Amino acid sequence: MRGDVFCGSSDFPSAVTKQRHGHPLEQIASRFDVVEIGSSFEQHLKPELTRLWVRKTAANPSFLFTAKL
């Protein structure tokens, strides 16, 4: 059996500091293929916020989000 392994950042957005250039997710998506959404554990995510996140990671078509449950 073969599986994919992904390397990325965890606990977005709380673990990300403000970037001087661009949105933090743009920076993450330029270096990694996945990010864990830490705030999904604490509250429901607003659709407009998640749409923004998808737009900010569009430059990396293989980028994935994983939710902390």
Order of alpha helices (4+ residues) and beta strands (2+ residues): beta-alpha-beta-alpha-beta
